[in-house]
């Protein structure tokens, strides 16, 4: 019975890996064939497919010039979908759902680690220590069944944050349109052809959440970095060498000090969350208890996403690129405390004084 369940979970883990790996292998092989290289071998697209697979799981890479730790956040959705597709079959083979998730995630992480070992070549390698850890947690999250009724505040907070992040991404799109001539110049310099242009566009679309995080941080006065000793916020724009990538043309070049007051938008963000909470509960003690218990989960999710949205881009000169995750979370924490005082505790104090009077 146990051996059969283990076999089922292993086969489903292998199937989930294949669902992600095979399409990436086709993309890598097609790109390699269209490039017309005379020095490459057929093993090159196979390794490239493995690197794309591991990169889609946000695994950091070591490269000859440095590291690649800033990876496209949107890419992780596809492997999570592939993992979740195999869950019903694994659940049917186990008596307990938590046991099924643990075994399934273990096999998935083990297969990813073997793939990372097999893909090491010419100084390019995935982080062998973090590969099983990150892929295990991705598999656990992908197979998790959320109880919306018990986590209403967390769900509402994440939905509201997704809306705010989408608005920031639109702001980035407007900035890109405003620098259209720069974008065209960079595209001409790259000159990747039809296939290269399509792949470059797809890659930038997968990086949209990373870009959205940086744009949101800039618009709310926090700022972000684009390389060592760089700072990009409302009051300062200090840039060093930047790569010739199309999205770089949207980087701000001027000072907009009015954005320093953008922290107030985070205060409004948390006031909306408090308003949502007060629709269901009016006791200040219960409001505080529920808020603390669920907002910790919200801050943990945002911290993890912010951490993975930034990092080093192939060379130490481009480290860090993106938001500084702890600074981003600290600003949100300050805004949360301020909003709680304004929206919860001052009105509660006023009501108590009026009631006593």
Buried (B, 14 or more C-beta within 10 A) or exposed (E): EEEEBBEBBBBBBBBBBEBBBEBBBEBBBEBBEEEEEEEEEEEBBBBBBBBBBBBBBBBBBBBEEBBBBBBBBBBBEBBBEBBBBBBEBBBEBBEEEEBBBBBBBBBBBBBBBEBBEEBBEEEBBBBEEBBBEBBBEBBBBBBEEEEEEEBBBBBBBBEBBEEBBBBBBEBBBEBBEEBEEBBEBBBEEBEEEEEBBEBBEEBBEBBBBBBBBBBBBBBBBBBBBBBBEBBBBBEEBEBEEBBEBBBBBBBBEEEBEEBBEBBBBBBEBBBBBBEBBBEEEEEBEEBBEBBEEBBEBBBEBBBEBBBBBBBBBBBEBBBBBBBBBEBBBEBBBEBBEBBBEBBBEEEBEEEEEEEEE
